[in-house]
Amino acid sequence: MTNRDPAVSTDRLIDSLVVELRPVAPFTVPARLTSGALVGAIVAMVLLFVFLGARPDLPLVAGTAAFWMKVAYTVATAAAALFVASRIARPGAPPSVVWILVVPVLLYLPVGIWELASTNPSDWGAMLLGHGWRHCTWIVVALSVPIYLGLWWAFKRLAPTQLALAGAVAGLCSAAVSAVVYCIHCPTDTAVFALAWYTLAFGIASGLGALAGTKLLRW
């Protein structure tokens, strides 16, 4: 019987495991996450039109700056979350990029402050509550579910190691994308309203996503 060198056997095992590996294209991860989010967004949009419909004055408000700034806030949040998700989807990725997630709200916050400063304090309550504030947050969270499932499908082919963080970012991204969809129906366009109720939905979805991520994103 011959004695085999354990180091040689280990080297051969490693070589056999990596011989078929090929470099991953640099945009593979973002493209997969974006695809999952888009499929979920299509489902969310269908649900929106079936159960809620578009706001009647959409063609009119589509020509206003307030409407497009609200849309820009949600799109920017979704884009930032997708960027962070594409980074933390890789094993051992540092969480240092998470700071990017606060950029959209910091950019939109001055608009809300300007609205308050240029409005009589007696009207602040109306700006904050708008129309449908009781339902806004929960509709955004509900519409985020198919988008989260799309992102879950994308993450299952990736290898995140920080599951709670990955789930939280996926939850934020899903809520931000659903908020973009909800803008078609939402009857209030003030920054104060969006910063309060949309951002609350983002936080709730992030928390729920973190809880789900520890279970669903295991690999």
C-alpha positions in Angstrom: 0.0 0.0 0.0 1.3 3.4 -0.9 0.9 6.5 1.2 -0.6 9.5 -0.5 0.4 13.0 0.3 -2.8 14.7 1.7 -1.7 18.1 0.3 -1.4 16.6 -3.2 -4.9 15.0 -2.9 -6.3 18.3 -1.7 -4.8 20.2 -4.6 -6.2 17.7 -7.0 -9.7 18.0 -5.4 -9.6 21.8 -5.7 -8.4 21.6 -9.3 -11.3 19.2 -10.2 -13.8 21.6 -8.6 -12.6 24.8 -10.4 -11.6 23.3 -13.8 -15.1 24.1 -15.3 -15.5 27.5 -13.7 -15.8 30.5 -16.0 -15.6 34.2 -15.1 -19.0 35.8 -14.5 -19.8 38.7 -16.7 -19.6 42.0 -14.7 -23.3 42.9 -15.3 -24.7 39.4 -14.7 -25.8 40.0 -11.1 -27.4 43.4 -11.6 -29.2 42.1 -14.7 -30.6 39.1 -12.9 -31.8 41.3 -10.0 -33.3 43.8 -12.4 -35.1 41.1 -14.3 -36.6 39.7 -11.1 -37.7 43.2 -10.0 -39.2 44.0 -13.4 -41.2 40.7 -13.5 -42.6 41.5 -10.1 -43.3 45.1 -11.1 -45.4 43.9 -14.0 -47.5 41.7 -11.7 -47.8 44.6 -9.2 -49.0 46.9 -12.0 -51.6 44.4 -13.2 -52.9 44.2 -9.6 -53.0 48.0 -9.3 -55.1 48.4 -12.5 -57.4 45.5 -11.5 -58.1 46.6 -8.0 -57.4 50.4 -7.9 -57.0 51.8 -11.4 -55.1 55.0 -12.4 -55.9 58.3 -10.9 -58.5 60.2 -13.0 -56.3 63.3 -13.4 -53.1 61.4 -14.3 -52.7 63.2 -17.7 -53.0 66.5 -16.0 -50.6 65.9 -13.1 -48.1 64.3 -15.4 -47.2 67.8 -16.5 -46.4 69.0 -12.9 -43.0 69.1 -11.2 -44.4 67.7 -7.9 -45.6 64.5 -9.5 -42.2 63.8 -11.3 -40.2 64.6 -8.2 -42.3 62.1 -6.3 -41.6 59.6 -9.1 -37.9 60.5 -9.1 -37.7 59.8 -5.3 -39.1 56.3 -5.7 -37.1 55.5 -8.8 -33.9 56.7 -7.1 -34.6 54.7 -4.0 -35.2 51.6 -6.2 -32.0 52.2 -8.2 -29.9 52.7 -5.0 -31.4 49.5 -3.5 -30.7 47.5 -6.6 -27.1 48.7 -6.7 -26.6 47.8 -3.1 -28.3 44.4 -3.6 -26.0 43.6 -6.5 -23.0 44.2 -4.3 -24.1 42.3 -1.2 -25.3 39.4 -3.4 -21.7 38.2 -3.6 -20.1 36.1 -0.8 -18.3 38.1 1.8 -19.2 41.5 0.3 -18.6 44.3 2.7 -21.8 46.2 3.9 -20.0 49.6 3.4 -22.1 50.5 0.3 -25.3 50.6 2.4 -24.9 54.3 3.0 -26.0 54.9 -0.6 -29.5 54.0 0.5 -30.0 57.2 2.3 -29.0 59.5 -0.6 -32.5 59.6 -2.3 -34.3 60.7 0.9 -31.6 63.3 1.7 -32.0 64.7 -1.8 -35.8 64.8 -1.6 -35.9 66.1 2.0 -35.2 69.8 1.1 -38.2 69.7 -1.2 -40.4 68.7 1.7 -38.8 71.4 3.9 -39.4 74.0 1.2 -43.0 73.0 1.0 -43.5 73.4 4.7 -41.6 76.8 4.7 -43.7 78.2 1.9 -47.1 77.0 3.3 -49.2 78.3 6.1 -48.6 76.1 9.2 -52.4 75.6 9.4 -52.2 73.7 6.1 -49.3 71.4 7.1 -51.7 68.7 8.3 -53.4 68.6 4.9 -50.1 68.3 3.2 -49.0 65.5 5.4 -52.3 63.5 5.3 -53.3 64.3 1.7 -55.8 61.9 0.3 -55.7 58.2 1.4 -52.9 58.4 3.9 -54.5 55.6 5.9 -54.1 53.2 3.0 -51.1 54.5 1.1 -48.4 52.7 3.1 -50.1 49.4 3.2 -50.9 49.4 -0.5 -47.2 50.0 -1.3 -46.2 47.2 1.1 -48.8 44.8 -0.4 -47.8 45.6 -4.0 -44.2 45.0 -3.0 -44.8 41.3 -2.4 -44.6 40.0 -6.0 -41.5 42.2 -6.5 -39.9 40.7 -3.4 -40.6 37.3 -4.8 -39.0 38.2 -8.1 -35.9 39.4 -6.2 -35.9 36.2 -4.1 -35.8 34.2 -7.3 -32.8 36.3 -8.4 -31.0 35.9 -5.1 -31.5 32.1 -5.1 -29.0 31.9 -8.0 -26.5 34.1 -6.2 -24.7 33.7 -2.9 -25.3 36.3 -0.3 -23.8 35.6 3.1 -25.4 38.4 5.1 -29.0 37.1 4.8 -30.8 39.6 7.0 -29.1 42.5 5.2 -29.8 41.1 1.8 -33.4 40.5 2.7 -33.7 44.0 4.1 -32.3 45.6 0.9 -34.5 43.4 -1.2 -37.5 44.5 0.9 -36.6 48.2 0.4 -36.1 47.7 -3.3 -39.4 45.9 -3.7 -41.3 48.6 -1.8 -39.5 51.4 -3.8 -40.5 49.7 -7.1 -44.0 49.2 -5.9 -44.2 52.9 -5.0 -43.2 53.7 -8.6 -46.2 51.6 -9.7 -48.4 53.2 -7.0 -47.7 56.7 -8.3 -50.1 55.9 -11.1 -52.9 55.8 -8.6 -51.7 57.9 -5.6 -53.8 61.1 -5.6 -51.3 63.2 -3.4 -48.1 64.6 -4.8 -46.6 66.7 -2.0 -43.1 65.8 -0.9 -44.2 65.9 2.7 -46.7 63.1 2.0 -44.3 60.9 0.1 -41.5 61.4 2.6 -43.8 60.3 5.4 -45.9 57.5 4.0 -43.8 56.1 1.2 -40.7 56.1 3.4 -42.7 54.4 6.2 -43.6 51.7 3.6 -39.9 51.4 2.7 -39.1 50.8 6.4 -41.8 48.3 7.0 -40.9 46.3 3.8 -37.2 46.4 4.8 -38.0 44.9 8.2 -40.2 42.2 6.8 -37.6 41.5 4.1 -34.9 41.1 6.7 -37.0 38.6 8.6 -37.9 36.7 5.4 -34.3 36.8 4.1 -32.9 34.8 7.0 -35.2 31.9 5.9 -35.7 32.3 2.1 -32.2 33.4 1.1 -30.3 30.4 2.6 -28.2 28.5 0.1 
